Amino acid sequence: MSSSGPQMEAVSCAIVFLVIFVTIATSADIYLDWHVSLNFNINPVSANQPVITINGMFPGPLINATTNDYIHVNVFNDLDEPLLFTWNGIQQRQNSWQDGVSGTNCPIQPGTNWTYVFELKDQIGTFFYFPSISFLKAGGAFGPIRVNNRPVISVPFPKPDAEFDLLIGDWYNSSYKDIRSGLETMHVESPSWMLINGKGPYMNTLSKSYESFKVTQGKTYLLRISNVGTAWSFNFRIQNHRMLLVETEGSYVNQIDLNSLDIHVGQSYSVLVTADQNAADYYIVASPKMSNATLNHSLVGIAVLRYDNSTTQANGSLPSGPDPFDLEFSINQAKSIRWNLTAGAARPNPQGTFNVTNVTISQTFILEAATATIDRLSRYTVNNVSYLTPDTPLKLADHFSDESGIYKLDAYSKNTSNVNAVHDVFVASALHKEWTEIVVKNTLTTIDAWHLDGYSFFVVGLGEGEWKEESRSSYNLFDPVVRSTVQVFPGGWSAVYVYPDNPGMWNLRSQNLQSWYLGEELYVRVYDPNPNPAKEKPPPQNLLLCGKYQPSVPPPAPSVSPPPPQSPNAPSSKAYNLDTTRSQFAMITTVMCFLYIGLH
């Protein structure tokens, strides 16, 4: 009997070691060098315009990783203006320092480089990245992110024969710099093209090229689709083929058989498509919502699904979709997308282990998106506040406990509109580890889409008309889908629940680029007074300073790109090896555990 204590302690140590060892064994370090520059030769729609490329690629290179991998992205800014990248839907657990938006990071100056290092902690799914400041997204530099399941986690559908990334988004007919200048002088231009993987519509004489996907009859493919555009929601469909919806932004969903799928700006989905038709070519179509664009319009993206033994070009009419102005269709489809409660995702336990059936809401944000004229310029607002980007990132001021002159926490209401429209810094506090309800109301005439960095939220409700407290009776609290971007229909509202357990300074914004650029955003500060780095990581050693903390001597420009590491497990010449660090941590933890047993 007396030996049971030490035996149990030994078992506990073994379990601790096993957990740490499995984490190490199933994660890797991925090193990437990105050279970001302007290209004047791509011209996807034959217009003479600069395109922002990464390593000469448009769209940018794929980040193909697995749950808990560490990503190192060394960004060399060869543009003529500052640059930041954000990782749409990647939660940056305990690490808002890597979020890559104006409120968290100083920009990478022209002619310099900076390395992002972040972990894909407890996530799976389809995501994408893009430049987050200065309207640069309208010029390109976006690319796909795949976060694959660890082998020990079963996927709730058969392994597809192959996967395709589809980055679909609207595109302007002129330079993003000209569009940006126009916004600042009230000259507003709308995107006039829809690109699929950076290529114009099939059969359009102005398209320099078109996208095609080669398939084999009888095989099944996973299509990872993201709306990387700036303004237009679109409806996606494939001629004579049905789609099985399986995942959205890191959540497996109850599988739905679909003819077409609405995808709003900033959203990502995964669908399975089986090549079950006669060997031929078939149209792939992405047509804008809330638009009168005819099926031969440049704003209708068209690609080709090509069977590998096809001798027949795509023919006949383009597949028709729902009425683009039929909001009832869109709302009903959105409500039908629900969480798969029985599937495991990044962890083996079922998604339904975490639910909102009996949570207690501690605070409510009620945010109204609108427009207002401020200083004779038309701007977008949240609760009548148009966001003003300070020279000093909010996270930097927060770290130095010196917010004076940069922002004032909770200066504006989180649930009522300011009396007068103002152009100012809007930072709202969220209670750490207290459930929060966020209701977004859309007074605009277009479909909006809202995103929260650092989190996935439960989409519990959406509807038309004015949101009222009685609207809560219509919430789906049983199996609401969990995602990071939610659509808000014109004249309507959307409601989400979020659990603020990830300390940091997090951007809450419209994904519509013009709205975001002109002020439709705020920051949510989630604060945990415990300085334990397990709660929130300290700033990185390569932290950039700017604004109020501008260094006296600017950093030197890089001369050449550092050579890549010889293998995924070898240290980079300019970074320490996290695999080695984690292994050492496991060894130290295990030794301490058994020493403790020996002493007792």
Wavefront OBJ file of the C-alpha trace (Angstrom):
o trace
v 0.000 0.000 0.000
v 2.840 2.383 0.848
v 4.221 2.193 -2.672
v 0.997 3.363 -4.305
v 1.882 7.053 -3.880
v 5.230 6.906 -5.737
v 3.684 4.623 -8.351
v 0.905 7.099 -9.000
v 3.441 9.923 -9.170
v 5.488 7.952 -11.671
v 2.394 7.359 -13.764
v 1.596 11.077 -13.618
v 5.125 11.919 -14.768
v 4.834 9.429 -17.589
v 1.589 11.006 -18.712
v 3.096 14.502 -18.612
v 6.087 13.310 -20.629
v 3.843 11.522 -23.131
v 1.696 14.608 -23.723
v 4.740 16.828 -24.246
v 6.452 14.230 -26.436
v 3.378 13.786 -28.648
v 3.079 17.561 -29.062
v 6.730 17.802 -30.097
v 6.564 14.791 -32.373
v 3.515 16.094 -34.215
v 4.635 19.691 -34.754
v 7.211 21.115 -37.110
v 8.885 24.419 -37.892
v 8.177 25.778 -41.361
v 10.561 28.465 -42.636
v 9.508 30.796 -45.447
v 11.254 33.712 -47.145
v 8.893 36.121 -48.879
v 10.064 38.893 -51.184
v 7.133 41.261 -51.698
v 7.356 43.470 -54.765
v 5.405 45.128 -57.570
v 4.976 43.411 -60.923
v 3.893 45.407 -63.973
v 3.726 42.487 -66.406
v 1.059 40.184 -64.934
v -1.914 42.418 -65.852
v -4.618 39.778 -65.173
v -7.300 41.729 -67.064
v -5.058 43.434 -69.628
v -5.166 46.695 -67.695
v -1.858 48.461 -67.138
v -1.685 48.173 -63.347
v 0.806 47.096 -60.691
v 0.200 43.748 -58.992
v 1.740 42.977 -55.602
v 3.502 39.616 -55.756
v 5.273 37.339 -53.275
v 8.373 35.716 -54.730
v 7.002 36.727 -58.117
v 3.748 34.835 -57.530
v 0.165 36.106 -57.739
v -1.639 34.851 -55.724
v 1.069 34.267 -53.154
v 2.531 30.888 -52.134
v 0.580 28.296 -50.185
v 1.249 27.859 -46.467
v 0.626 24.136 -46.068
v 0.916 23.123 -42.420
v -0.494 20.915 -39.686
v -2.093 21.658 -36.333
v 0.445 23.059 -33.832
v 3.151 23.713 -36.431
v 5.251 26.847 -36.028
v 5.385 29.188 -39.028
v 8.378 31.486 -39.596
v 7.764 34.021 -42.380
v 10.666 36.339 -43.147
v 9.053 39.197 -45.099
v 11.324 41.339 -47.277
v 9.479 44.519 -48.190
v 10.539 45.513 -51.704
v 7.559 47.854 -52.118
v 7.807 51.635 -51.951
v 5.612 51.853 -48.847
v 5.164 50.146 -45.443
v 3.691 46.655 -45.273
v 2.013 44.268 -42.822
v 0.478 40.824 -43.302
v -2.415 39.424 -41.301
v -3.447 35.777 -41.120
v -7.200 35.676 -41.599
v -8.742 33.255 -39.082
v -5.457 32.189 -37.443
v -6.076 32.803 -33.744
v -2.534 33.684 -32.622
v -3.154 32.095 -29.237
v -1.496 34.128 -26.438
v 0.333 36.060 -29.129
v -1.355 39.140 -30.593
v 2.183 40.401 -31.298
v 2.072 38.390 -34.546
v -1.397 39.436 -35.698
v -0.083 41.857 -38.301
v -2.585 44.727 -38.156
v -2.030 48.415 -37.432
v -3.124 48.103 -33.790
v -0.628 45.370 -32.957
v 2.444 45.824 -35.147
v 4.693 48.542 -36.461
v 4.814 48.200 -40.246
v 7.736 46.702 -42.119
v 9.380 49.669 -43.785
v 10.443 49.644 -47.458
v 13.827 48.059 -47.989
v 13.731 46.158 -44.675
v 12.631 42.722 -43.516
v 10.920 41.282 -40.457
v 10.101 37.723 -39.410
v 6.703 36.607 -38.143
v 6.765 33.533 -35.886
v 3.462 32.012 -34.837
v 1.949 28.677 -33.901
v -1.120 27.127 -35.512
v -2.289 26.214 -32.041
v -5.260 23.842 -31.869
v -6.580 24.785 -35.313
v -7.466 23.012 -38.544
v -9.116 24.238 -41.685
v -9.082 26.644 -44.616
v -7.764 30.199 -44.231
v -5.810 32.844 -46.126
v -3.417 35.732 -45.578
v -3.308 39.239 -47.028
v -1.682 42.671 -46.540
v -3.645 44.537 -43.882
v -2.762 48.229 -44.259
v -2.974 51.047 -46.798
v -5.508 49.352 -49.091
v -2.725 47.035 -50.328
v -5.044 44.024 -50.473
v -6.636 45.576 -53.568
v -3.268 45.133 -55.274
v -2.739 41.454 -54.438
v -0.286 39.682 -52.082
v -2.977 37.355 -50.743
v -2.522 33.605 -50.562
v -3.952 30.356 -49.152
v -3.372 28.690 -45.789
v -4.158 25.021 -45.209
v -4.037 23.679 -41.664
v -4.223 19.910 -41.882
v -5.336 17.525 -39.157
v -2.756 15.603 -37.165
v -2.723 11.904 -38.133
v -4.168 10.905 -34.764
v -7.372 12.871 -35.450
v -9.959 11.246 -37.691
v -11.530 13.450 -40.355
v -15.335 13.211 -40.745
v -15.176 12.378 -44.471
v -13.135 10.053 -46.707
v -9.694 11.284 -47.711
v -10.056 13.180 -51.010
v -7.948 12.190 -54.001
v -6.529 15.722 -54.227
v -7.093 19.260 -52.968
v -7.415 22.581 -54.802
v -7.175 26.117 -53.421
v -9.584 28.619 -54.981
v -8.902 32.240 -54.081
v -11.783 34.162 -55.587
v -12.299 37.879 -55.324
v -13.303 41.063 -57.046
v -10.622 43.159 -58.737
v -10.279 46.789 -59.790
v -9.565 47.866 -63.342
v -6.866 50.321 -62.276
v -4.023 50.691 -59.795
v -4.779 50.162 -56.123
v -2.889 53.394 -55.492
v -5.306 55.337 -57.681
v -8.302 53.718 -55.963
v -6.848 54.591 -52.566
v -6.272 58.216 -53.576
v -9.823 58.412 -54.881
v -11.284 57.253 -51.567
v -9.497 60.088 -49.816
v -11.079 62.612 -52.180
v -14.578 61.072 -52.205
v -14.086 59.617 -55.693
v -15.366 56.085 -55.155
v -14.825 53.372 -57.763
v -16.223 49.839 -57.583
v -14.382 46.660 -58.545
v -15.348 45.564 -62.049
v -13.807 42.073 -62.346
v -13.971 38.739 -60.533
v -10.706 36.794 -60.532
v -10.230 33.104 -59.749
v -6.690 32.447 -58.525
v -5.612 35.761 -59.978
v -6.941 35.003 -63.455
v -9.752 36.627 -65.413
v -12.993 34.992 -66.592
v -12.860 32.185 -69.129
v -14.007 33.307 -72.616
v -13.456 37.008 -71.826
v -11.221 38.535 -74.509
v -9.579 40.859 -71.975
v -8.528 38.014 -69.690
v -4.836 37.309 -70.090
v -5.453 33.742 -68.909
v -8.082 31.699 -67.123
v -7.982 29.105 -64.344
v -8.676 25.403 -64.844
v -8.636 22.366 -62.563
v -7.832 18.914 -63.924
v -9.783 15.979 -62.468
v -10.122 12.255 -63.118
v -13.490 10.655 -63.641
v -14.743 8.891 -60.513
v -12.411 10.656 -58.083
v -13.361 13.089 -55.301
v -11.656 16.422 -54.635
v -11.577 18.871 -51.733
v -11.995 22.468 -52.896
v -10.806 25.080 -50.387
v -12.581 28.293 -51.395
v -11.916 31.760 -49.957
v -13.419 35.133 -50.825
v -10.271 37.273 -50.950
v -12.063 40.218 -52.557
v -12.648 43.725 -51.339
v -16.379 44.314 -51.744
v -18.536 41.668 -53.421
v -20.073 38.561 -51.903
v -20.471 35.859 -54.539
v -22.416 32.674 -55.243
v -20.230 29.709 -56.215
v -21.339 26.747 -58.344
v -20.047 24.135 -60.823
v -21.911 23.103 -63.964
v -23.649 19.707 -63.552
v -21.816 18.979 -60.284
v -23.042 19.079 -56.727
v -20.954 20.019 -53.697
v -20.822 18.576 -50.202
v -20.058 21.290 -47.640
v -17.769 19.899 -44.914
v -15.823 22.729 -43.230
v -15.673 26.481 -42.721
v -12.845 28.474 -41.131
v -11.657 25.704 -38.854
v -14.970 24.053 -37.981
v -16.431 20.860 -39.390
v -20.087 21.354 -40.221
v -23.073 19.100 -40.613
v -22.553 18.015 -44.198
v -24.929 19.649 -46.683
v -25.422 18.719 -50.332
v -25.517 21.941 -52.357
v -26.026 23.239 -55.885
v -24.471 26.578 -54.975
v -22.888 28.354 -52.023
v -22.823 32.014 -50.973
v -19.373 33.134 -49.816
v -18.933 36.596 -48.324
v -15.835 38.761 -48.171
v -13.253 37.227 -45.857
v -15.000 33.854 -45.546
v -13.560 30.409 -46.351
v -15.228 27.044 -46.994
v -14.229 23.495 -47.926
v -16.447 21.418 -50.209
v -16.113 17.920 -51.652
v -16.800 17.502 -55.383
v -16.907 14.152 -57.148
v -16.063 13.987 -60.855
v -19.146 11.893 -61.653
v -20.110 13.268 -65.068
v -19.146 12.382 -68.625
v -15.576 13.285 -69.509
v -15.741 16.913 -70.663
v -15.047 20.470 -69.544
v -17.493 22.190 -67.170
v -17.942 25.799 -66.093
v -17.013 26.931 -62.593
v -18.841 30.176 -61.777
v -18.627 32.862 -59.074
v -21.247 35.558 -59.606
v -21.724 38.642 -57.394
v -24.564 39.021 -54.917
v -26.698 42.183 -54.900
v -25.670 42.926 -58.480
v -27.378 43.079 -61.865
v -24.264 41.691 -63.559
v -25.302 39.400 -66.408
v -23.621 36.043 -66.827
v -21.252 37.385 -69.492
v -20.188 40.356 -67.384
v -16.561 40.758 -66.266
v -17.770 40.708 -62.642
v -18.720 37.048 -63.099
v -15.705 34.844 -62.451
v -15.484 31.779 -64.707
v -12.996 28.903 -64.548
v -13.037 25.383 -66.007
v -13.308 21.947 -64.395
v -11.469 19.755 -66.925
v -11.621 15.955 -66.941
v -8.205 14.570 -67.832
v -9.521 12.674 -70.871
v -11.852 15.444 -72.027
v -12.211 16.243 -75.714
v -15.249 18.509 -75.253
v -15.012 22.172 -74.340
v -17.409 23.640 -71.806
v -20.591 24.525 -73.630
v -24.157 25.585 -73.148
v -25.338 28.252 -70.754
v -23.478 29.036 -67.579
v -25.085 27.283 -64.596
v -27.702 29.564 -63.109
v -27.675 30.462 -59.455
v -30.206 31.972 -57.072
v -31.549 35.472 -57.650
v -28.661 37.679 -56.471
v -31.147 39.937 -54.662
v -32.949 37.078 -52.909
v -31.828 37.699 -49.340
v -34.231 35.067 -48.003
v -32.262 32.384 -49.878
v -29.003 33.704 -48.475
v -30.279 33.934 -44.900
v -31.826 30.453 -44.996
v -28.636 28.954 -46.385
v -26.573 30.708 -43.699
v -28.862 29.363 -40.969
v -28.582 25.841 -42.379
v -24.806 25.781 -41.856
v -24.400 24.212 -38.419
v -21.614 22.780 -36.310
v -20.894 19.064 -36.482
v -21.115 18.237 -32.777
v -19.732 14.709 -33.068
v -16.568 15.338 -35.105
v -13.166 16.009 -33.607
v -11.200 18.864 -35.147
v -7.799 19.954 -33.847
v -8.361 17.810 -30.761
v -9.802 14.290 -30.514
v -12.732 15.277 -28.313
v -15.919 16.110 -30.242
v -16.550 19.726 -31.213
v -19.832 19.492 -29.314
v -17.867 19.183 -26.059
v -17.760 22.987 -26.209
v -21.208 24.534 -26.547
v -23.166 27.629 -25.586
v -26.392 26.004 -24.456
v -26.066 27.078 -20.828
v -23.522 29.899 -20.853
v -24.082 33.108 -18.901
v -23.535 36.278 -20.913
v -21.619 38.858 -18.867
v -21.585 41.719 -21.367
v -23.105 42.693 -24.696
v -21.644 44.752 -27.526
v -24.240 46.305 -29.849
v -22.384 47.762 -32.818
v -24.063 49.687 -35.611
v -22.304 50.090 -38.956
v -23.199 53.279 -40.817
v -21.738 56.181 -42.765
v -21.248 59.806 -41.758
v -19.664 62.962 -43.103
v -16.706 64.005 -40.961
v -14.559 66.990 -41.925
v -16.378 67.082 -45.275
v -15.371 63.500 -46.100
v -17.669 60.495 -46.216
v -16.505 57.873 -43.746
v -17.696 54.563 -42.327
v -18.486 54.375 -38.633
v -19.161 51.975 -35.769
v -21.555 53.519 -33.246
v -20.868 56.855 -34.966
v -17.103 56.561 -34.432
v -14.878 56.348 -37.504
v -11.643 54.685 -36.475
v -8.493 56.826 -36.475
v -5.264 54.832 -36.787
v -2.648 56.252 -34.381
v 1.044 56.352 -35.304
v 1.813 54.083 -32.342
v 0.279 50.579 -32.333
v -2.140 50.096 -29.462
v -0.438 46.884 -28.381
v 2.887 48.680 -28.101
v 1.381 51.408 -25.906
v -0.357 48.748 -23.846
v 2.906 46.887 -23.320
v 4.704 50.006 -22.077
v 1.675 50.950 -19.916
v 1.701 54.320 -21.605
v -1.627 54.811 -23.382
v -1.644 58.571 -22.813
v -2.103 60.419 -26.059
v -2.607 57.183 -28.009
v -5.938 55.798 -26.863
v -8.417 55.919 -24.019
v -10.007 52.635 -23.058
v -13.820 52.573 -23.330
v -13.977 56.224 -24.372
v -16.999 55.307 -26.507
v -19.977 53.114 -25.766
v -20.020 49.473 -26.806
v -23.794 49.366 -27.173
v -25.086 52.810 -28.119
v -24.099 55.261 -30.833
v -22.179 58.416 -30.088
v -24.315 61.575 -30.357
v -22.027 63.176 -32.921
v -19.933 61.446 -35.570
v -16.255 61.541 -34.623
v -12.954 60.404 -36.110
v -11.058 58.875 -33.215
v -9.383 55.778 -31.732
v -12.012 53.276 -30.550
v -10.815 50.644 -28.049
v -13.359 48.621 -26.072
v -12.614 46.302 -23.164
v -13.841 42.718 -22.971
v -13.913 40.886 -19.659
v -11.319 38.143 -19.553
v -12.937 34.696 -19.579
v -16.464 36.090 -19.378
v -18.882 35.187 -22.174
v -19.623 38.122 -24.469
v -22.459 38.678 -26.920
v -21.690 40.819 -29.977
v -24.564 42.104 -32.102
v -23.673 43.854 -35.360
v -26.340 45.938 -37.095
v -26.000 46.930 -40.738
v -27.663 50.181 -41.812
v -25.847 50.087 -45.162
v -27.328 49.013 -48.499
v -24.697 46.338 -49.128
v -23.844 43.002 -47.539
v -21.267 43.536 -44.823
v -18.947 40.954 -43.240
v -17.414 41.269 -39.789
v -14.278 39.568 -38.492
v -12.675 39.268 -35.050
v -8.948 38.548 -34.873
v -7.709 36.184 -32.167
v -10.902 34.147 -31.914
v -13.547 32.008 -33.477
v -17.078 32.890 -32.400
v -20.411 31.072 -32.252
v -22.826 32.494 -34.834
v -26.025 32.235 -32.812
v -28.330 34.383 -34.911
v -28.902 36.565 -37.944
v -31.953 38.226 -39.346
v -33.599 41.089 -41.173
v -34.880 44.319 -39.651
v -34.029 45.839 -36.286
v -32.394 43.693 -33.619
v -34.289 43.747 -30.322
v -33.812 41.928 -27.049
v -36.674 39.658 -28.101
v -34.550 38.604 -31.082
v -32.611 36.374 -28.699
v -35.517 33.958 -28.682
v -34.602 33.088 -32.294
v -30.964 32.263 -31.470
v -29.619 28.809 -32.243
v -27.799 27.830 -29.052
v -27.675 24.105 -29.778
v -25.275 23.809 -32.750
v -24.292 27.283 -34.009
v -21.417 27.212 -36.451
v -18.068 28.442 -35.109
v -16.073 30.719 -37.411
v -14.248 34.074 -37.486
v -16.134 36.035 -40.186
v -19.908 36.512 -40.237
v -22.037 38.167 -42.906
v -24.463 40.947 -41.964
v -27.209 41.541 -44.501
v -28.320 45.075 -45.460
v -30.885 46.407 -43.011
v -30.286 43.353 -40.841
v -28.219 42.050 -37.953
v -25.994 39.172 -36.878
v -25.249 37.982 -33.343
v -22.297 35.956 -32.070
v -21.083 34.628 -28.735
v -17.372 34.747 -27.925
v -15.342 33.606 -24.923
v -12.483 36.127 -24.407
v -9.826 33.752 -23.084
v -7.034 34.953 -25.400
v -5.427 38.067 -23.878
v -4.289 40.748 -26.280
v -5.363 43.653 -28.460
v -7.673 42.294 -31.154
v -9.058 43.907 -34.294
v -12.848 43.777 -34.802
v -13.598 45.018 -38.313
v -15.552 45.032 -41.508
v -13.915 42.773 -44.074
v -15.154 45.025 -46.875
v -11.943 46.841 -47.707
v -13.369 50.266 -48.479
v -15.410 50.250 -45.258
v -12.415 49.077 -43.221
v -10.054 51.608 -44.789
v -12.515 54.430 -44.099
v -13.085 53.625 -40.440
v -15.400 50.639 -39.875
v -13.352 48.949 -37.169
v -12.428 49.033 -33.500
v -10.094 47.134 -31.195
v -11.083 44.861 -28.337
v -8.678 44.747 -25.401
v -8.725 41.467 -23.479
v -6.595 41.885 -20.380
v -5.345 39.331 -17.869
v -3.354 40.965 -15.024
v -1.394 37.738 -14.482
v 2.044 38.295 -16.121
v 2.563 34.554 -16.534
v 3.807 34.010 -20.120
v 1.546 30.977 -20.281
v -1.324 33.493 -20.312
v 0.190 35.884 -22.868
v 3.557 35.727 -24.551
v 6.038 38.579 -24.106
v 6.928 40.695 -27.139
v 9.262 38.992 -29.623
v 12.970 39.715 -29.541
v 12.734 41.314 -32.985
v 9.941 43.684 -31.881
v 9.686 46.717 -34.171
v 9.291 50.155 -32.579
v 7.606 53.144 -34.149
v 5.464 56.193 -33.383
v 5.952 57.293 -29.793
v 8.696 54.692 -29.371
v 10.504 55.352 -32.643
v 14.153 54.260 -32.296
v 16.745 56.976 -32.785
v 18.644 54.978 -35.425
v 16.648 53.081 -38.087
v 17.575 49.420 -38.634
v 19.859 48.703 -41.588
v 18.332 47.437 -44.810
v 18.860 43.742 -45.569
v 21.490 42.988 -48.144
v 20.538 39.469 -49.196
v 17.986 36.920 -48.172
v 19.310 34.492 -45.559
v 19.752 30.949 -46.877
v 16.939 28.556 -45.989
v 17.615 25.875 -43.393
v 18.938 22.542 -44.719
v 15.983 20.618 -43.304
v 12.784 21.338 -41.368
v 14.561 20.241 -38.196
v 17.743 22.269 -38.722
v 17.991 25.759 -37.241
v 17.779 28.768 -39.540
v 20.877 30.955 -39.706
v 18.789 33.788 -38.315
v 16.434 32.019 -35.930
v 16.723 29.601 -33.059
v 15.398 26.100 -33.506
v 12.059 25.727 -31.754
v 12.115 21.957 -32.176
v 15.317 21.844 -30.104
v 13.873 24.257 -27.550
v 10.702 22.202 -27.140
v 12.699 18.971 -26.848
v 14.886 20.503 -24.147
v 11.764 21.663 -22.333
v 10.337 18.129 -22.429
v 13.573 16.652 -21.107
v 13.865 19.212 -18.295
v 10.216 18.747 -17.317
v 10.603 14.982 -17.193
v 13.866 15.091 -15.178
v 12.343 17.509 -12.657
v 9.312 15.288 -12.321
v 11.352 12.185 -11.479
v 13.709 14.138 -9.207
v 10.656 15.251 -7.288
v 9.604 11.630 -6.863
v 13.104 10.674 -5.709
v 13.122 13.390 -3.068
v 9.743 12.322 -1.762
l 1 2 3 4 5 6 7 8 9 10 11 12 13 14 15 16 17 18 19 20 21 22 23 24 25 26 27 28 29 30 31 32 33 34 35 36 37 38 39 40 41 42 43 44 45 46 47 48 49 50 51 52 53 54 55 56 57 58 59 60 61 62 63 64 65 66 67 68 69 70 71 72 73 74 75 76 77 78 79 80 81 82 83 84 85 86 87 88 89 90 91 92 93 94 95 96 97 98 99 100 101 102 103 104 105 106 107 108 109 110 111 112 113 114 115 116 117 118 119 120 121 122 123 124 125 126 127 128 129 130 131 132 133 134 135 136 137 138 139 140 141 142 143 144 145 146 147 148 149 150 151 152 153 154 155 156 157 158 159 160 161 162 163 164 165 166 167 168 169 170 171 172 173 174 175 176 177 178 179 180 181 182 183 184 185 186 187 188 189 190 191 192 193 194 195 196 197 198 199 200 201 202 203 204 205 206 207 208 209 210 211 212 213 214 215 216 217 218 219 220 221 222 223 224 225 226 227 228 229 230 231 232 233 234 235 236 237 238 239 240 241 242 243 244 245 246 247 248 249 250 251 252 253 254 255 256 257 258 259 260 261 262 263 264 265 266 267 268 269 270 271 272 273 274 275 276 277 278 279 280 281 282 283 284 285 286 287 288 289 290 291 292 293 294 295 296 297 298 299 300 301 302 303 304 305 306 307 308 309 310 311 312 313 314 315 316 317 318 319 320 321 322 323 324 325 326 327 328 329 330 331 332 333 334 335 336 337 338 339 340 341 342 343 344 345 346 347 348 349 350 351 352 353 354 355 356 357 358 359 360 361 362 363 364 365 366 367 368 369 370 371 372 373 374 375 376 377 378 379 380 381 382 383 384 385 386 387 388 389 390 391 392 393 394 395 396 397 398 399 400 401 402 403 404 405 406 407 408 409 410 411 412 413 414 415 416 417 418 419 420 421 422 423 424 425 426 427 428 429 430 431 432 433 434 435 436 437 438 439 440 441 442 443 444 445 446 447 448 449 450 451 452 453 454 455 456 457 458 459 460 461 462 463 464 465 466 467 468 469 470 471 472 473 474 475 476 477 478 479 480 481 482 483 484 485 486 487 488 489 490 491 492 493 494 495 496 497 498 499 500 501 502 503 504 505 506 507 508 509 510 511 512 513 514 515 516 517 518 519 520 521 522 523 524 525 526 527 528 529 530 531 532 533 534 535 536 537 538 539 540 541 542 543 544 545 546 547 548 549 550 551 552 553 554 555 556 557 558 559 560 561 562 563 564 565 566 567 568 569 570 571 572 573 574 575 576 577 578 579 580 581 582 583 584 585 586 587 588 589 590 591 592 593 594 595 596 597 598 599 600
